[in-house]
Amino acid sequence: MTDAVHFPVFPITQPIGDFFVGVIESSQLLKICEFDYRRMEYKNGYMEFMGIQRKLDPRRLEKIAAFVRTIDACFPSSIVISVDQKCARIEKRAGIDHLCVTPYVDPEDSTLSISLDKSASIIDGQHRLKGLDQGKVDFQLSVTVFIGVDAAMEALLFSRVNLAQTKVNRSLAYDLFALAHERSPERTCHEITVALDEFDYSPFKGRIKRLGVATEGRFGETLSQATIVSGILPYISDDPDGDRDRGKRFGFWEPLSPKDHTRRIFYEFFRRDKDSMILEILINYFAAIAERWPIAWANSGTGMMIRRTNGFNGFCRFLRPAYLHFTTTQEVVTKAKFSSLFSQVTLKDEDFTVERFVPGTSGASQLFRELLSQTRLSG
């Protein structure tokens, strides 16, 4: 039968009921799945919520489409689908169960017929599947299949899958890059962050939460590893997945145009395997900040923000114009030069509070704008 999709499956029994797990090519899965977006509709004067899936996010799709083209692309977790029981049957092939999905033709009412592309709906994994399609990549996927469940059960499964998931601690995720053999922007940022936390002459010595949580026996850790990495990473790469893939495939990276260099000020250091120079610049820069506002820098108490996320983000954002003020070539800017710039800033130690610079992006942006204004630099 040509108008059908079949793939090997194994039965699973859990308290919720019986279902199957199997392996299928993404192109074959796309043939049977309908994207059932959650939406509101008015019927007979009443509002009804239809569908279970969230609307596809174009930006997320672009990222997934780029990721699936990389050399280490993978989706180890299952796509979860529901197949209409009228379109499904289990067949034995070479002693192994196969799920055969076919269209359904109603013998009496054609409006009740089901085409192949509407024989299944996606409960979880719509972005992954559509991202593979958009990226024009086809590979095998693990799939969890429920047969003959109603819309209420689909919604229950969707909520269970999504609400039960615990997001991976970003600091832990970055820390795991240390296990990689190949260089990558994330690994470089991780190694720099570790050095900032460990080197005696670093202003961040012993002050970084390495795995996103406080280190036993240490006090005054006000910044997570993820915050540090996220601040540095854009200065090296605007496409970390792509740059990691290029490094694994080819072992080198192309030089930047002069225009791009003014945005990714650390890329050339990374490209030339001079990560230690990035570290030196960062230590010089933040040491100048610590010396300019020593009381605020030493104070990690409640209400002080210079060594917390919004303070770090505001100063890290100012790093690019500060660096470019002194050089447009790949060289280390000294602490003395950064200090000369901060001497123009009239902010006092007691100004670095959450009352003046509120927590979050707005406080970081306000600090960045004040630094630009008082040094007369352009952002």
TAPE-V312119 format. One record per residue. SS is DSSP state (~ for helix, > for strand, _ for the rest). Layout:
ss: {SS;SS}
//
This chain:
ss: {_;_;_;>;>;>;>;>;>;>;>;>;>;>;_;_;>;>;>;>;>;>;>;>;>;~;~;~;~;~;~;~;>;>;_;_;>;_;>;>;>;>;>;_;_;>;>;>;>;>;_;_;>;_;_;_;_;~;~;~;~;~;~;~;~;~;~;_;_;_;_;_;_;_;_;_;_;_;>;>;>;>;>;_;~;~;~;>;>;>;>;>;>;_;_;>;>;>;>;>;>;>;_;>;_;_;_;_;_;~;~;~;_;>;_;~;~;~;_;>;>;>;>;>;_;~;~;~;~;~;~;~;~;~;_;_;_;_;_;>;>;>;>;>;>;>;>;_;_;_;~;~;~;~;~;~;~;~;~;~;~;~;~;~;_;_;_;_;_;~;~;~;~;~;~;~;~;~;~;_;_;_;_;_;~;~;~;~;~;~;~;~;~;~;~;~;~;~;_;_;_;_;_;_;_;_;_;>;>;_;_;_;_;_;_;_;_;_;_;_;_;_;>;>;~;~;~;~;~;~;~;~;~;_;_;_;_;_;_;~;~;~;~;~;~;~;~;~;~;~;_;_;_;_;_;_;_;~;~;~;~;_;_;_;_;_;~;~;~;~;~;_;_;_;~;~;~;~;~;~;~;~;~;~;~;~;~;~;~;~;~;~;_;~;~;~;~;~;_;_;_;_;_;>;_;_;_;_;~;~;~;~;~;~;~;~;~;~;~;~;~;~;~;~;~;~;_;_;_;_;_;_;_;_;~;~;~;~;~;~;~;~;_;_;_;_;_;_;~;~;~;_;>;_;_;_;_;_;_;_;~;~;~;~;~;~;~;~;~;~;~;~;~;~;~;_;_;_;_}
//
